[in-house]
Amino acid sequence: MTPDPDTAWTAFSARDRAQDGRFVVAVRTTQIYCKPSCPARHPHRRNVSFYADAAQAREAGYRACLRCKPDEVGRDRIAVAAALAILDAAEDRIDLDTLAAQVGYAPHHFHRLFKRATGVTPAAYARALRSTRAADALTEETTVTKAIYDAGYTAPSRFYANAAKRLGMAPSAWVRGGEGVTIRWTVADTSLGPMLVAATDKGLCRVSFDEDAAALRARFPNATIAEADEALATLAAQVVAEVETPGLDCDLPLDVRGTAFQEAVWQALRTIPLGETRTYSELAAIAGNPAAVRAAGSACGKNPVSIIVPCHRAQRIGGALGGYAYGLDRKRALLATEAQRAELQE
């Protein structure tokens, strides 16, 4: 499908890496075609045409740019998709050298390529996958040890070193639905209305608008729900600051869990620069599965920590806002504030 010229020009002007592979830019004065993120100096708008892919550009008489190498983008995406399939199907751990060799790349180059496309390294993706399997198994199995081995860990020590930290609670507590875990909460005032901020001793587990302790108990029925202490008050103040003065780059601790794909989408959301947005299609591509557009939208909807994971920066193709769990008026306000802050920082 031929890309919308105005949308494509905007992406090309911004050198948007997320658009690489979605279309190519053909320059009539040089007779070459480039990927949207090409670092070369931009031509005049009147000298540019857009094609859905490299094949169409070649048919029109253009040749590939030697600087940005647009023909490699499709090959790269195929390699990442193949690697994801290999990791998803693997029962044992696969090291980087083996994974890269199976998709035809040098290890260090593929490591950079995979992280650029998914937002995480191959090792981090594999750890998240094993942790998700472990969490699912822990809800079904009566013994922690069996769940650990069913999830693909070679020894319990590997699980306790990696997955237990990610789950944010003891594995035995996870089996009992979170029993024994304390979640502290507060409701903070913001210009967008009351905001619930809740955290375990590991980090923030819920940031939402128009919710209270009752909603928190419904979400975490077996945890101990307690009022805020000094540590949570500090976290809440930082979260409020992100609403009122976005772009402070507060590195706030999180204690959240999703599927490997959901976490890749959440990571992709956190990489969107202040004042910018990404489409659900772009997020799906960055997360490593370009076809999973609806799943990317679902991952945004299931984001447990709004603002900190900025799901309000996701939108539909063409500029439509799409949905937002806390209302489109809040989404518009957040985006407007961020755009103003981005202009001030330039």
VEXSEGU-197926 format. One line per 8 residues: number of its first residue (from 0); their letters; for each residue x negated, y negated, z negated of C-alpha. Coordinates in Angstrom, 2 decimals, m for minus. Layout:
N
NUM = A = X,Y,Z | ...
***
This chain:
346
0 = MTPDPDTA = 0.00,0.00,0.00 | m1.37,m3.42,0.97 | m2.03,m5.49,m2.18 | m0.21,m8.74,m2.85 | m2.62,m11.42,m1.53 | m2.14,m13.89,m4.39 | m2.57,m11.23,m7.08 | m5.57,m9.77,m5.28
8 = WTAFSARD = m7.22,m13.18,m4.87 | m6.75,m13.89,m8.58 | m8.41,m10.60,m9.48 | m11.22,m11.18,m6.97 | m11.81,m14.71,m8.28 | m12.09,m13.33,m11.82 | m14.32,m10.43,m10.68 | m11.91,m8.12,m12.48
16 = RAQDGRFV = m13.53,m4.69,m12.85 | m10.18,m3.14,m13.70 | m9.08,m3.74,m10.08 | m12.03,m1.88,m8.55 | m10.71,1.02,m6.50 | m7.23,m0.51,m6.18 | m8.06,m2.58,m3.07 | m11.01,m4.00,m1.15
24 = VAVRTTQI = m11.79,m7.56,m0.10 | m12.78,m8.14,3.54 | m14.71,m11.28,4.51 | m14.27,m12.34,8.12 | m17.40,m14.53,8.29 | m19.73,m11.67,7.29 | m17.66,m8.72,8.50 | m18.20,m6.87,5.21
32 = YCKPSCPA = m15.79,m5.55,2.58 | m16.38,m5.60,m1.17 | m14.83,m4.35,m4.37 | m12.98,m6.99,m6.46 | m15.79,m7.29,m9.03 | m18.52,m7.94,m6.47 | m21.04,m10.34,m8.04 | m21.85,m12.08,m4.75
40 = RHPHRRNV = m20.84,m15.70,m4.16 | m17.16,m15.97,m3.26 | m16.14,m16.99,0.26 | m13.39,m19.50,1.04 | m9.89,m18.13,0.58 | m9.08,m18.68,4.25 | m11.84,m16.24,5.27 | m10.59,m13.35,3.13
48 = SFYADAAQ = m8.24,m10.46,3.83 | m7.24,m7.60,1.53 | m6.89,m3.91,2.35 | m5.53,m1.05,0.30 | m8.76,0.93,0.62 | m12.13,1.14,2.31 | m10.81,3.31,5.15 | m8.41,0.58,6.27
56 = AREAGYRA = m11.17,m2.02,6.12 | m13.48,0.14,8.24 | m10.73,0.69,10.79 | m10.42,m3.10,11.05 | m14.12,m3.34,11.89 | m15.67,m4.19,8.52 | m18.70,m2.53,6.91 | m19.40,m1.88,3.23
64 = CLRCKPDE = m21.19,m4.46,1.09 | m24.68,m3.24,0.21 | m24.66,m5.16,m3.06 | m21.48,m3.92,m4.76 | m21.19,m0.60,m2.84 | m17.38,m0.39,m2.74 | m17.36,3.10,m1.23 | m18.74,4.53,m4.46
72 = VGRDRIAV = m15.74,3.41,m6.53 | m13.44,6.15,m5.27 | m16.13,8.77,m5.81 | m16.71,7.47,m9.32 | m13.02,7.66,m10.22 | m12.79,11.21,m8.92 | m15.83,12.17,m10.98 | m14.39,10.67,m14.16
80 = AAALAILD = m11.04,12.39,m13.57 | m12.85,15.69,m13.04 | m14.86,15.20,m16.22 | m11.71,14.48,m18.21 | m10.16,17.68,m16.89 | m13.28,19.64,m17.84 | m13.31,18.24,m21.36 | m9.58,18.81,m21.81
88 = AAEDRIDL = m9.90,22.47,m20.78 | m13.13,23.22,m22.64 | m12.98,25.52,m25.66 | m16.61,24.85,m26.64 | m18.66,21.68,m26.78 | m20.15,20.45,m23.49 | m23.30,18.34,m23.62 | m23.77,15.28,m21.42
96 = DTLAAQVG = m26.33,16.91,m19.11 | m23.99,19.80,m18.35 | m20.94,17.60,m17.87 | m22.79,15.18,m15.57 | m24.22,18.04,m13.51 | m20.77,19.55,m13.01 | m19.48,16.30,m11.47 | m22.67,15.59,m9.50
104 = YAPHHFHR = m24.22,12.64,m11.37 | m27.38,11.91,m13.34 | m26.63,12.00,m17.10 | m27.47,8.40,m18.00 | m25.65,6.96,m14.99 | m22.57,9.07,m15.65 | m22.58,8.09,m19.33 | m22.28,4.42,m18.33
112 = LFKRATGV = m19.73,5.20,m15.63 | m17.51,7.25,m17.96 | m17.55,4.60,m20.69 | m16.77,1.81,m18.22 | m13.79,3.76,m16.88 | m12.34,5.08,m20.15 | m13.61,2.70,m22.82 | m15.28,5.54,m24.72
120 = TPAAYARA = m18.32,7.78,m24.20 | m17.92,11.44,m23.16 | m18.97,12.51,m26.65 | m16.47,10.16,m28.31 | m13.70,11.39,m26.00 | m14.52,15.00,m26.87 | m14.58,14.22,m30.60 | m11.21,12.47,m30.36
128 = LRSTRAAD = m9.80,15.43,m28.46 | m11.01,17.91,m31.10 | m9.72,15.69,m33.89 | m6.30,15.48,m32.25 | m6.20,19.24,m31.88 | m7.25,19.60,m35.52 | m4.53,17.22,m36.70 | m1.92,19.13,m34.69
136 = ALTEETTV = m3.21,22.43,m36.02 | m3.22,21.15,m39.60 | 0.50,20.44,m39.37 | 1.13,24.02,m38.25 | m1.42,26.15,m40.10 | m1.32,27.07,m43.76 | m5.10,27.06,m44.15 | m7.51,24.28,m43.28
144 = TKAIYDAG = m10.23,26.69,m42.14 | m8.06,28.35,m39.50 | m6.93,24.96,m38.19 | m10.56,23.81,m37.93 | m11.59,26.78,m35.80 | m8.40,26.62,m33.72 | m9.27,23.02,m32.86 | m12.59,24.08,m31.35
152 = YTAPSRFY = m15.06,23.23,m34.11 | m17.98,25.64,m34.42 | m18.13,25.26,m38.20 | m16.13,23.55,m40.96 | m19.03,21.19,m41.63 | m18.65,19.70,m38.13 | m14.99,18.96,m38.81 | m15.62,17.39,m42.19
160 = ANAAKRLG = m18.37,15.20,m40.71 | m16.30,13.95,m37.77 | m12.57,14.65,m37.75 | m11.95,14.17,m41.45 | m13.33,10.66,m41.21 | m11.08,9.91,m38.27 | m7.96,11.28,m39.90 | m8.54,8.95,m42.82
168 = MAPSAWVR = m7.50,11.48,m45.44 | m8.54,14.87,m46.76 | m7.61,17.75,m44.42 | m5.66,19.47,m47.19 | m3.64,16.28,m47.68 | m2.90,16.24,m43.96 | m1.48,19.76,m44.23 | 0.88,18.46,m46.91
176 = GGEGVTIR = 2.01,15.56,m44.74 | m0.26,12.95,m46.31 | 0.42,13.81,m49.92 | m2.12,12.20,m52.22 | m2.96,9.32,m49.88 | m2.33,5.79,m51.16 | m1.18,3.12,m48.73 | m1.11,m0.46,m50.00
184 = WTVADTSL = 1.11,m3.03,m48.36 | 2.08,m6.68,m48.27 | 4.29,m8.91,m46.15 | 2.51,m12.04,m44.95 | 4.05,m15.21,m43.56 | 3.05,m16.18,m40.01 | 4.27,m18.70,m37.47 | 5.93,m15.75,m35.68
192 = GPMLVAAT = 7.78,m14.50,m38.75 | 7.07,m12.07,m41.60 | 4.40,m9.49,m40.84 | 3.83,m6.20,m42.65 | 0.17,m5.36,m43.28 | m0.64,m1.94,m44.72 | m3.89,m0.04,m45.22 | m5.40,3.10,m46.70
200 = DKGLCRVS = m8.81,2.97,m48.32 | m10.22,3.60,m44.80 | m8.61,0.68,m43.01 | m5.45,m0.83,m41.55 | m2.79,1.74,m40.71 | 0.19,m0.51,m39.95 | 0.54,m4.08,m38.73 | 4.04,m5.00,m37.58
208 = FDEDAAAL = 6.68,m7.72,m37.60 | 10.06,m7.52,m39.34 | 9.20,m4.42,m41.39 | 8.98,m3.91,m45.14 | 8.05,m1.26,m47.71 | 11.13,0.80,m46.82 | 10.04,1.02,m43.19 | 6.54,1.97,m44.34
216 = RARFPNAT = 7.91,4.77,m46.54 | 9.95,6.09,m43.63 | 6.81,6.21,m41.49 | 4.64,7.78,m44.20 | 7.12,9.77,m46.31 | 4.60,11.78,m48.33 | 2.09,9.05,m49.09 | 1.98,6.93,m52.23
224 = IAEADEAL = 3.15,3.45,m51.28 | 1.67,0.77,m53.53 | 1.61,m3.02,m53.57 | m1.39,m5.00,m52.36 | m4.65,m5.29,m54.22 | m7.41,m7.85,m53.70 | m9.00,m5.89,m50.84 | m5.74,m5.72,m48.90
232 = ATLAAQVV = m5.06,m9.40,m49.55 | m8.37,m10.18,m47.85 | m7.50,m7.95,m44.89 | m4.04,m9.51,m44.60 | m5.52,m13.01,m44.49 | m7.79,m11.96,m41.65 | m4.87,m10.45,m39.74 | m2.84,m13.65,m40.17
240 = AEVETPGL = m5.82,m15.61,m38.88 | m5.77,m13.48,m35.72 | m2.14,m14.51,m35.17 | m2.66,m18.21,m35.78 | m6.21,m18.64,m34.42 | m6.93,m15.73,m32.06 | m10.42,m14.99,m30.84 | m12.20,m15.03,m34.19
248 = DCDLPLDV = m13.62,m11.56,m33.40 | m12.89,m10.14,m36.84 | m14.13,m6.55,m36.90 | m11.34,m5.15,m39.04 | m11.43,m1.49,m40.16 | m8.69,0.75,m38.77 | m7.20,4.03,m39.92 | m5.00,5.04,m36.99
256 = RGTAFQEA = m4.51,8.22,m35.04 | m3.17,9.04,m31.60 | m3.83,11.42,m28.77 | m7.14,11.06,m26.96 | m5.38,9.19,m24.12 | m3.51,6.88,m26.49 | m6.72,6.00,m28.27 | m8.41,5.33,m24.92
264 = VWQALRTI = m5.56,2.93,m24.04 | m5.85,1.22,m27.43 | m9.57,0.85,m26.89 | m8.92,m0.58,m23.42 | m6.52,m3.13,m24.92 | m9.20,m4.27,m27.37 | m11.60,m4.98,m24.51 | m9.25,m7.43,m22.73
272 = PLGETRTY = m10.79,m10.90,m23.02 | m8.90,m13.61,m24.86 | m6.43,m15.36,m22.57 | m6.22,m12.47,m20.09 | m3.80,m9.60,m19.50 | m3.91,m6.19,m17.84 | m1.18,m4.21,m16.11 | m0.11,m0.80,m17.34
280 = SELAAIAG = m1.62,0.61,m14.15 | m4.96,m1.00,m14.96 | m4.87,0.32,m18.52 | m4.13,3.83,m17.27 | m7.10,3.61,m14.90 | m9.43,2.31,m17.60 | m8.24,5.11,m19.88 | m9.30,7.63,m17.25
288 = NPAAVRAA = m5.96,8.69,m15.77 | m4.74,6.24,m13.09 | m1.55,8.24,m12.52 | m0.46,8.02,m16.16 | 1.12,4.57,m15.91 | 4.17,5.46,m17.99 | 1.98,7.15,m20.58 | m0.08,3.96,m20.82
296 = GSACGKNP = 3.12,2.00,m21.45 | 4.14,4.53,m24.07 | 0.72,4.23,m25.74 | 1.25,0.47,m25.97 | 4.67,1.03,m27.51 | 3.25,3.43,m30.10 | 0.43,1.10,m31.11 | 0.58,1.12,m34.94
304 = VSIIVPCH = m1.48,m2.02,m35.49 | m0.15,m4.89,m33.40 | m2.33,m7.98,m33.00 | m5.49,m6.03,m33.94 | m4.87,m3.75,m30.95 | m3.39,m6.45,m28.69 | m0.69,m4.53,m26.84 | 0.98,m7.88,m26.07
312 = RAQRIGGA = m1.74,m8.32,m23.40 | m0.19,m5.52,m21.32 | 2.22,m6.42,m18.53 | 3.79,m5.07,m15.38 | 2.44,m5.45,m11.86 | 3.45,m8.81,m10.45 | 3.19,m10.64,m13.75 | 6.42,m9.50,m15.45
320 = LGGYAYGL = 5.91,m9.27,m19.20 | 7.30,m5.76,m19.59 | 8.37,m4.70,m23.06 | 7.18,m5.56,m26.56 | 8.29,m3.86,m29.76 | 8.73,m7.16,m31.58 | 10.51,m9.15,m28.90 | 9.48,m10.96,m25.73
328 = DRKRALLA = 9.63,m14.37,m27.42 | 6.80,m13.29,m29.72 | 4.89,m11.85,m26.78 | 5.15,m15.13,m24.87 | 4.07,m17.08,m27.94 | 1.05,m14.85,m28.54 | m0.07,m15.09,m24.92 | 0.41,m18.86,m24.85
336 = TEAQRAEL = m1.65,m19.34,m28.02 | m4.40,m17.11,m26.68 | m4.50,m18.97,m23.36 | m4.90,m22.28,m25.19 | m7.68,m20.86,m27.37 | m9.47,m19.45,m24.34 | m9.42,m22.86,m22.66 | m10.91,m24.48,m25.78
344 = QE = m13.72,m21.92,m25.87 | m14.76,m22.50,m22.25
***
